[in-house]
């Protein structure tokens, strides 16, 4: 789809599309007179501001209206018509395990179900199997039980059916209510759990995808006793299989309160808490949703999803590979006339069953750190982030891919935003990067002398280029996984390059993959933010279904 914003910009207010990334926050603003104002800010810069998206809005409004808007005062939201935002808040909370303290409530007898998981062993010959950490810190068993008669009917159970009610689930299946919930006992148990300081719970009961009454009872009582957030698995993901459904409910209970806190903090910096402003957030599936509907399980790819919408709206060639290289990571995807979705993914060891755009991420971005270990050049996965950032950001940070590009002359300080230093008006510090690379080059050459006695020493530029080649190969791998591994020829694709660091690597990536066309849009540096201005508001509905599959009828 092509996006034409000109038909909607002639109103009297500002419209903001914002991508809050791990390193930079990108802002695309449409002014009432039709002018476009773009801005980049460090996502984390505590010396100069507390929240990058809010600070960007303040600066743009102040510049375009000519009215003073001090940081210490709430921003006048009467100038704003809408704000659309994608954020890595949920992703970072999951990666760093900084979500809300939460507990899992599950059917009695299944306390360890999510810890056991599906027992998948991706590395089958690994002698030390490390199971992913669970997100919950407490487990409470709910003494109730229902049985799906279609699945579990057997002669041994016949004796207990006579006096037990049988109801029909939403899928049409017959459900035997073996044991009802004792609400008084449940309330006492929940009060005890709440007294431990836990504010969020995830409820995952057997067969709740078709019979959800027991989960509703638990949720109602949970709110009555003071839990601030309750995630019911049949609402988060009403699908069969309790393990992925339970994981998704836990992710929602773990991340949604964290997101709500961020949203409340963001809104608190405006007059009337943005009450009259239409605020939409980008979901992992590429659609926008209202602020009060934005939840953790659908926010994992919030930022990258905006980039996918952006390049599909601005690239006329198909098929196309999206190459989004930011400061923290690189996201790649493929588009051939329709968005490609996956409905189950694993992020930071957590299985999430929710619709997401098919985006592969590799920890190689402009801020990825450079290491020399045992004769190997290593890039990432650790990132310098926005604070302290790369060495050249003037905060005493480590060497990164950005520093390598800077010393090689691929990054010109005079064309890079001068937003560094305590006064936020200084350019990149190339001298600091050169000094650190000189020390690293000495370390590399000392290793070469000790190991081989060779006198063929590397120059500073060769060391920097070595790291660039390693980073390029790391970014080619997920592209090959999306194309060649699925039977697509990369040579028939166009490479859509965007992200703050994409232009420094696009030609080398295209050369490695045999691609002969690279498209770089004028808003490539902020394309994820621009994509949110092009995205549609979506409403999703998923319903469980139980039907008899008769293969014989297919051939009649």
C-alpha positions as CSV (number, residue, x, y, z in Angstrom):
1,X,0.0,0.0,0.0
2,X,1.2,3.6,-0.7
3,X,0.5,6.1,2.0
4,X,-0.7,9.6,1.1
5,X,-0.7,11.8,4.2
6,X,-1.5,15.1,2.4
7,X,-5.2,14.6,2.6
8,X,-5.1,14.6,6.4
9,X,-2.7,17.3,7.4
10,X,-4.7,20.4,6.8
11,X,-6.3,20.5,10.2
12,X,-5.3,22.9,12.9
13,X,-3.2,20.7,15.1
14,X,0.1,18.8,15.2
15,X,0.3,15.0,14.5
16,X,3.2,13.0,15.9
17,X,4.5,9.6,15.0
18,X,7.3,8.4,17.4
19,X,9.5,5.3,17.5
20,X,11.3,5.0,20.8
21,X,14.2,2.7,20.0
22,X,16.9,1.3,22.2
23,X,19.4,4.0,21.3
24,X,17.5,6.7,19.5
25,X,14.0,8.1,19.6
26,X,12.8,9.1,16.1
27,X,10.0,11.7,15.7
28,X,8.0,12.5,12.6
29,X,5.7,15.5,13.0
30,X,3.1,16.9,10.7
31,X,2.6,20.6,11.4
32,X,-0.8,22.3,10.8
33,X,0.6,24.2,7.8
34,X,1.7,20.9,6.1
35,X,5.3,21.2,7.1
36,X,7.2,18.1,8.1
37,X,9.5,18.3,11.2
38,X,11.7,15.4,12.0
39,X,13.9,14.9,15.0
40,X,16.2,12.4,16.6
41,X,17.0,12.3,20.3
42,X,18.9,9.8,22.5
43,X,16.4,7.5,24.1
44,X,18.1,7.8,27.4
45,X,19.8,11.0,28.4
46,X,19.0,11.6,32.1
47,X,21.2,14.7,32.4
48,X,19.0,16.6,29.8
49,X,15.5,15.1,30.0
50,X,13.5,12.4,31.7
51,X,11.5,11.1,28.7
52,X,12.7,11.3,25.0
53,X,9.3,11.1,23.2
54,X,7.9,13.9,25.4
55,X,11.0,16.0,25.1
56,X,10.9,15.7,21.3
57,X,7.2,16.8,21.2
58,X,8.1,19.7,23.5
59,X,10.9,20.9,21.3
60,X,9.0,20.7,18.1
61,X,6.0,22.5,19.5
62,X,8.2,25.2,21.0
63,X,10.1,25.7,17.6
64,X,7.0,25.7,15.4
65,X,4.7,27.7,17.6
66,X,7.3,30.2,18.8
67,X,5.9,29.8,22.3
68,X,8.1,29.1,25.3
69,X,7.5,25.6,26.8
70,X,9.8,25.1,29.8
71,X,10.7,21.5,30.7
72,X,9.5,22.1,34.2
73,X,5.9,22.8,33.1
74,X,3.4,20.4,31.6
75,X,3.1,20.6,27.8
76,X,0.0,22.2,26.4
77,X,-1.8,19.3,24.7
78,X,-4.3,21.5,23.0
79,X,-1.8,21.8,20.1
80,X,-1.9,18.1,19.5
81,X,-4.4,16.1,17.4
82,X,-2.9,12.6,17.7
83,X,0.2,10.8,18.8
84,X,1.2,7.4,17.4
85,X,4.0,5.5,19.1
86,X,6.0,2.4,18.9
87,X,8.2,1.5,21.8
88,X,10.8,-1.1,22.9
89,X,9.7,-0.7,26.5
90,X,8.2,-4.2,26.6
91,X,11.0,-5.8,24.7
92,X,13.7,-4.4,26.9
93,X,11.8,-5.3,30.1
94,X,11.6,-8.9,28.9
95,X,15.2,-9.1,27.8
96,X,16.4,-7.5,31.1
97,X,13.8,-9.2,33.3
98,X,12.6,-5.8,34.6
99,X,8.8,-6.4,34.4
100,X,6.2,-6.3,37.2
101,X,6.4,-8.8,40.0
102,X,3.8,-11.4,39.2
103,X,2.4,-14.8,40.2
104,X,0.9,-17.7,38.3
105,X,-2.5,-19.1,39.2
106,X,-3.0,-22.6,37.7
107,X,-5.1,-25.7,38.1
108,X,-4.2,-27.8,41.1
109,X,-1.8,-30.5,40.1
110,X,-0.1,-28.5,37.4
111,X,2.1,-26.3,39.5
112,X,5.3,-27.0,37.6
113,X,3.7,-27.2,34.1
114,X,5.2,-24.0,32.7
115,X,8.6,-24.7,34.3
116,X,8.6,-28.1,32.5
117,X,7.3,-26.5,29.3
118,X,7.3,-28.7,26.2
119,X,10.8,-30.1,26.9
120,X,12.1,-29.0,23.5
121,X,15.8,-29.3,23.2
122,X,17.1,-27.1,20.3
123,X,20.7,-28.2,21.1
124,X,20.1,-31.9,21.4
125,X,23.7,-32.8,22.0
126,X,24.4,-30.1,24.6
127,X,25.5,-31.8,27.8
128,X,24.2,-29.0,30.0
129,X,20.6,-28.1,29.3
130,X,19.7,-24.7,30.7
131,X,15.9,-24.2,31.0
132,X,14.6,-20.6,30.5
133,X,13.8,-18.7,33.6
134,X,10.1,-18.4,34.3
135,X,8.6,-14.9,34.7
136,X,6.5,-15.6,37.8
137,X,8.0,-15.6,41.3
138,X,5.0,-17.4,43.0
139,X,2.7,-20.2,41.9
140,X,-0.8,-20.7,43.5
141,X,-2.8,-23.8,42.6
142,X,-6.6,-23.3,42.1
143,X,-8.6,-26.2,43.4
144,X,-11.0,-26.6,40.5
145,X,-11.2,-29.0,37.6
146,X,-13.1,-29.4,34.4
147,X,-12.8,-32.2,31.8
148,X,-13.3,-32.0,28.1
149,X,-15.4,-35.1,27.5
150,X,-14.5,-35.3,23.8
151,X,-10.8,-35.6,24.7
152,X,-10.8,-37.4,28.0
153,X,-14.0,-39.6,28.0
154,X,-13.3,-43.1,29.2
155,X,-15.2,-45.9,31.0
156,X,-13.3,-45.4,34.3
157,X,-14.9,-41.9,34.7
158,X,-18.5,-43.0,34.2
159,X,-19.1,-43.4,37.9
160,X,-18.5,-39.7,38.6
161,X,-20.6,-38.3,35.9
162,X,-24.0,-38.9,37.4
163,X,-24.1,-36.0,39.9
164,X,-21.7,-33.6,38.0
165,X,-23.0,-30.9,35.7
166,X,-22.1,-31.0,32.1
167,X,-22.0,-27.7,30.1
168,X,-21.2,-26.7,26.6
169,X,-18.1,-24.7,26.0
170,X,-17.7,-21.9,23.4
171,X,-16.4,-24.5,20.9
172,X,-19.5,-26.7,21.2
173,X,-17.6,-29.3,23.2
174,X,-19.2,-30.9,26.3
175,X,-17.4,-29.9,29.5
176,X,-17.7,-31.9,32.7
177,X,-17.4,-29.7,35.8
178,X,-15.6,-32.0,38.1
179,X,-14.9,-29.5,40.9
180,X,-16.2,-26.0,41.4
181,X,-14.2,-23.2,43.0
182,X,-14.5,-22.6,46.7
183,X,-14.7,-18.8,46.5
184,X,-14.2,-18.2,50.2
185,X,-11.0,-20.3,50.3
186,X,-9.8,-18.7,47.1
187,X,-10.2,-15.2,48.5
188,X,-8.2,-16.0,51.6
189,X,-5.4,-17.5,49.5
190,X,-5.4,-14.4,47.2
191,X,-5.2,-12.1,50.2
192,X,-2.2,-14.0,51.5
193,X,-0.6,-13.8,48.0
194,X,-1.2,-10.0,47.8
195,X,0.4,-9.5,51.2
196,X,3.7,-10.6,49.7
197,X,3.8,-7.4,47.6
198,X,2.8,-9.0,44.3
199,X,0.5,-6.8,42.3
200,X,0.0,-8.7,39.1
201,X,-1.3,-12.2,38.4
202,X,-1.7,-14.5,35.4
203,X,-4.5,-17.1,35.5
204,X,-4.2,-20.2,33.3
205,X,-6.7,-23.0,34.0
206,X,-7.2,-26.2,32.1
207,X,-9.6,-26.0,29.2
208,X,-10.3,-22.3,29.8
209,X,-10.1,-21.7,26.0
210,X,-13.6,-23.3,25.8
211,X,-14.9,-23.0,29.4
212,X,-13.8,-19.7,30.9
213,X,-16.1,-19.3,33.9
214,X,-13.6,-20.4,36.5
215,X,-11.0,-18.0,35.2
216,X,-13.5,-15.2,35.4
217,X,-14.3,-16.0,39.0
218,X,-10.6,-15.9,39.9
219,X,-10.1,-12.7,38.0
220,X,-13.1,-11.0,39.7
221,X,-11.9,-12.0,43.2
222,X,-8.3,-11.1,42.4
223,X,-9.4,-7.5,41.6
224,X,-11.6,-7.4,44.7
225,X,-8.6,-8.2,47.0
226,X,-6.4,-5.5,45.4
227,X,-4.4,-7.0,42.5
228,X,-3.7,-4.1,40.1
229,X,-3.5,-6.3,37.0
230,X,-5.1,-9.6,36.2
231,X,-4.3,-11.5,32.9
232,X,-6.8,-14.2,32.1
233,X,-5.4,-16.7,29.6
234,X,-8.7,-17.1,27.7
235,X,-8.8,-13.3,27.1
236,X,-5.1,-12.9,26.2
237,X,-5.0,-15.9,23.9
238,X,-8.2,-18.1,23.7
239,X,-6.5,-21.1,22.1
240,X,-6.0,-24.7,22.9
241,X,-2.8,-25.9,24.6
242,X,-2.3,-24.6,28.1
243,X,1.5,-24.4,27.9
244,X,1.8,-21.6,25.3
245,X,-1.5,-20.1,26.5
246,X,0.0,-20.0,30.0
247,X,3.3,-18.5,28.8
248,X,1.4,-15.8,26.9
249,X,-0.7,-14.9,30.0
250,X,2.4,-14.7,32.1
251,X,4.1,-12.4,29.6
252,X,1.1,-10.2,29.6
253,X,0.9,-10.0,33.4
254,X,4.7,-9.4,33.5
255,X,4.8,-6.7,30.8
256,X,1.5,-4.9,30.7
257,X,1.8,-3.2,34.1
258,X,5.3,-2.1,33.1
259,X,3.9,-0.6,29.8
260,X,1.1,1.1,31.7
261,X,3.5,2.8,34.1
262,X,5.5,4.1,31.1
263,X,2.4,5.4,29.4
264,X,1.1,7.1,32.6
265,X,4.5,8.7,33.1
266,X,4.6,9.9,29.5
267,X,1.1,11.3,29.7
268,X,1.7,13.0,33.1
269,X,4.0,15.5,31.4
270,X,1.1,17.0,29.5
271,X,-1.8,19.2,30.7
272,X,-4.9,17.1,31.4
273,X,-2.8,13.9,30.9
274,X,-3.6,13.9,27.1
275,X,-7.2,13.4,27.9
276,X,-8.4,14.9,24.6
277,X,-5.6,13.6,22.4
278,X,-6.0,10.4,20.3
279,X,-3.1,8.2,21.4
280,X,-2.4,5.0,19.4
281,X,0.3,2.4,19.9
282,X,1.9,0.1,17.3
283,X,1.4,-3.6,18.0
284,X,3.6,-6.5,16.9
285,X,1.3,-7.4,14.0
286,X,1.7,-4.0,12.3
287,X,-1.6,-2.4,13.4
288,X,-2.4,0.4,15.7
289,X,-4.5,0.1,18.8
290,X,-5.8,2.6,21.4
291,X,-3.6,3.3,24.4
292,X,-5.9,1.5,26.9
293,X,-5.9,-1.7,24.7
294,X,-2.1,-1.9,24.3
295,X,-0.8,-4.9,26.3
296,X,2.5,-6.6,26.9
297,X,1.9,-9.8,24.9
298,X,1.3,-7.8,21.7
299,X,4.0,-5.2,22.2
300,X,7.2,-7.2,21.7
301,X,7.8,-6.0,18.1
302,X,6.1,-2.6,18.5
303,X,9.0,-0.6,17.1
304,X,10.2,-2.9,14.3
305,X,6.6,-3.4,13.1
306,X,6.4,0.4,12.3
307,X,9.5,0.0,10.1
308,X,7.9,-2.9,8.1
309,X,4.8,-0.7,7.4
310,X,7.1,2.1,6.5
311,X,9.2,0.3,3.8
312,X,6.2,-1.4,2.3
313,X,4.5,2.0,2.0
314,X,7.6,3.6,0.3
315,X,9.2,0.9,-1.8
316,X,7.5,0.4,-5.2
317,X,9.5,-2.8,-6.0
318,X,8.5,-6.4,-5.0
319,X,9.6,-8.7,-3.6
320,X,11.6,-6.6,-1.1
321,X,13.8,-7.3,1.9
322,X,13.6,-4.9,4.8
323,X,16.9,-4.1,6.4
324,X,16.5,-2.0,9.5
325,X,19.8,-1.4,11.2
326,X,19.4,0.7,14.4
327,X,21.6,1.4,17.3
328,X,20.9,-1.7,19.3
329,X,19.9,-4.4,16.8
330,X,19.1,-5.1,13.2
331,X,15.7,-6.3,12.1
332,X,15.1,-8.0,8.7
333,X,11.8,-9.0,7.1
334,X,10.4,-9.8,3.7
335,X,7.4,-8.4,1.8
336,X,5.9,-9.6,-1.4
337,X,2.5,-7.9,-1.6
338,X,1.2,-9.1,1.8
339,X,2.5,-9.0,5.4
340,X,3.9,-12.2,6.6
341,X,2.8,-13.2,10.1
342,X,3.8,-15.8,12.6
343,X,1.5,-16.8,15.5
344,X,4.0,-18.2,18.0
345,X,7.5,-16.9,18.7
346,X,10.2,-17.2,21.4
347,X,11.6,-14.0,22.7
348,X,14.3,-14.0,25.5
349,X,13.4,-17.6,26.2
350,X,9.7,-16.9,26.6
351,X,7.1,-18.5,24.2
352,X,4.4,-16.0,23.2
353,X,1.4,-17.1,21.2
354,X,0.2,-13.9,19.5
355,X,0.2,-12.6,15.9
356,X,3.4,-10.9,15.0
357,X,5.0,-9.7,11.8
358,X,7.7,-12.2,10.7
359,X,10.7,-10.2,11.7
360,X,14.1,-11.7,12.4
361,X,16.4,-9.8,14.8
362,X,20.1,-10.0,15.3
363,X,22.0,-8.2,18.0
364,X,24.2,-6.2,15.6
365,X,23.5,-2.5,15.4
366,X,25.4,0.7,15.5
367,X,25.8,0.4,19.2
368,X,26.9,-3.2,19.3
369,X,30.2,-3.5,21.2
370,X,33.5,-4.7,19.7
371,X,35.6,-7.3,21.4
372,X,38.9,-9.0,20.6
373,X,39.0,-12.4,22.2
374,X,41.5,-15.2,21.6
375,X,42.3,-14.0,18.2
376,X,38.7,-13.5,17.1
377,X,36.9,-10.3,16.2
378,X,33.5,-10.3,18.0
379,X,30.6,-7.9,17.5
380,X,27.9,-7.9,20.2
381,X,25.5,-9.1,21.4
382,X,26.2,-6.6,24.1
383,X,25.1,-3.0,23.2
384,X,26.3,0.3,24.5
385,X,22.7,1.6,24.2
386,X,22.0,5.3,24.4
387,X,23.6,5.7,27.7
388,X,26.6,5.7,27.8
389,X,26.5,4.9,24.1
390,X,29.5,4.4,21.8
391,X,32.9,6.0,22.5
392,X,32.2,8.9,20.1
393,X,29.0,9.9,22.1
394,X,31.2,11.7,24.6
395,X,29.9,9.7,27.6
396,X,32.9,7.4,28.1
397,X,31.3,4.5,26.4
398,X,33.0,1.4,24.8
399,X,34.0,0.9,21.2
400,X,31.1,0.0,18.9
401,X,30.2,-0.5,15.2
402,X,29.5,3.2,15.1
403,X,33.0,4.0,16.1
404,X,34.4,1.7,13.4
405,X,32.4,3.4,10.8
406,X,33.5,6.8,12.1
407,X,37.3,6.1,12.0
408,X,36.8,4.6,8.5
409,X,35.3,7.8,7.2
410,X,31.9,6.2,6.6
411,X,30.3,8.5,9.2
412,X,30.9,12.2,8.9
413,X,30.4,14.2,12.1
414,X,29.4,17.3,10.2
415,X,26.4,15.5,8.8
416,X,25.5,13.7,12.0
417,X,23.2,15.4,14.6
418,X,25.2,17.5,17.0
419,X,23.3,16.4,20.1
420,X,26.2,15.2,22.4
421,X,27.9,16.6,25.4
422,X,26.4,18.2,28.5
423,X,25.1,21.1,26.3
424,X,23.7,18.7,23.7
425,X,25.2,20.7,20.8
426,X,28.5,18.9,20.2
427,X,29.3,16.6,17.3
428,X,30.6,13.0,17.4
429,X,34.0,12.8,19.0
430,X,36.2,11.1,16.3
431,X,39.4,11.7,18.3
432,X,38.2,9.6,21.2
433,X,37.3,6.7,18.8
434,X,40.7,6.9,17.1
435,X,42.4,6.8,20.5
436,X,40.5,3.7,21.6
437,X,41.1,1.9,18.2
438,X,44.8,2.7,18.5
439,X,44.9,0.8,21.8
440,X,42.9,-2.1,20.4
441,X,45.1,-2.3,17.3
442,X,48.2,-2.6,19.6
443,X,46.4,-5.4,21.5
444,X,45.6,-7.2,18.2
445,X,49.2,-6.9,16.9
446,X,50.7,-8.1,20.2
447,X,48.5,-11.2,20.0
448,X,49.6,-11.8,16.3
449,X,53.3,-11.5,17.3
450,X,52.9,-13.9,20.3
451,X,50.9,-16.6,18.3
452,X,52.7,-16.6,15.0
453,X,55.7,-14.4,15.2
454,X,54.5,-12.7,12.1
455,X,55.7,-9.2,11.3
456,X,52.6,-8.6,9.1
457,X,50.9,-6.3,11.5
458,X,47.4,-4.8,11.0
459,X,46.7,-1.1,10.6
460,X,44.0,0.7,12.6
461,X,41.8,0.8,9.5
462,X,42.2,-2.9,8.9
463,X,41.2,-3.7,12.5
464,X,38.1,-1.4,12.1
465,X,37.2,-3.0,8.7
466,X,37.6,-6.5,10.3
467,X,34.8,-5.7,12.8
468,X,32.6,-4.2,10.0
469,X,32.9,-7.5,8.0
470,X,32.0,-9.5,11.0
471,X,28.9,-7.3,11.6
472,X,27.9,-7.6,8.0
473,X,28.0,-11.4,8.0
474,X,26.0,-11.4,11.2
475,X,23.3,-9.4,9.5
476,X,23.3,-11.5,6.3
477,X,22.4,-14.7,8.2
478,X,18.8,-13.7,9.2
479,X,18.2,-12.5,5.7
480,X,19.3,-15.8,4.2
481,X,17.0,-17.5,6.8
482,X,14.0,-15.5,5.5
483,X,14.8,-16.1,1.8
484,X,17.2,-18.8,0.7
485,X,16.2,-21.2,3.5
486,X,12.6,-20.9,2.3
487,X,13.4,-21.3,-1.4
488,X,13.5,-17.6,-2.4
489,X,16.4,-16.2,-4.5
490,X,17.9,-13.2,-2.8
491,X,19.0,-11.9,-6.2
492,X,15.4,-11.3,-7.2
493,X,14.8,-9.0,-4.3
494,X,15.2,-5.3,-3.6
495,X,16.9,-4.3,-0.4
496,X,15.0,-1.6,1.4
497,X,17.5,0.1,3.7
498,X,16.5,2.1,6.7
499,X,17.4,2.7,10.3
500,X,20.0,5.1,11.6
501,X,23.0,2.9,10.7
502,X,21.5,1.1,7.6
503,X,23.1,3.3,5.0
504,X,26.6,2.5,6.2
505,X,26.2,-1.2,5.5
506,X,23.5,-1.6,2.9
507,X,25.8,-1.9,-0.2
508,X,28.1,-4.5,1.5
509,X,25.0,-6.5,2.5
510,X,23.5,-6.3,-1.0
511,X,26.8,-7.4,-2.5
512,X,27.1,-10.4,-0.3
513,X,23.5,-11.5,-1.1
514,X,23.7,-10.8,-4.9
515,X,21.1,-8.0,-4.7
516,X,21.6,-5.3,-7.3
517,X,19.0,-2.7,-6.2
518,X,19.0,-0.8,-2.8
519,X,16.2,1.6,-2.0
520,X,16.9,4.4,0.6
521,X,13.9,6.6,1.3
522,X,14.4,10.2,2.3
523,X,13.0,9.3,5.7
524,X,15.1,6.2,6.0
525,X,16.7,7.4,9.3
526,X,13.2,7.6,10.9
527,X,11.2,5.2,8.7
528,X,9.8,3.3,11.7
529,X,8.3,6.5,13.0
530,X,7.1,7.4,9.5
531,X,5.5,3.9,9.1
532,X,3.3,4.6,12.1
533,X,1.8,7.6,10.4
534,X,1.0,5.2,7.5
535,X,-0.4,2.3,9.6
536,X,-4.0,1.3,10.1
537,X,-5.9,0.9,13.3
538,X,-6.8,-2.7,13.7
539,X,-9.2,-4.8,15.8
540,X,-8.4,-8.5,16.2
541,X,-10.6,-11.3,17.2
542,X,-9.5,-14.9,17.7
543,X,-11.9,-17.6,18.6
544,X,-11.2,-21.3,19.4
545,X,-12.9,-23.9,17.2
546,X,-13.5,-27.6,17.5
547,X,-14.6,-29.5,14.4
548,X,-14.3,-33.0,13.1
549,X,-11.8,-33.3,10.3
550,X,-13.0,-36.0,7.9
551,X,-10.3,-36.5,5.2
552,X,-12.5,-38.9,3.3
553,X,-14.9,-36.1,2.3
554,X,-12.0,-34.3,0.6
555,X,-12.0,-36.8,-2.2
556,X,-15.8,-37.2,-2.6
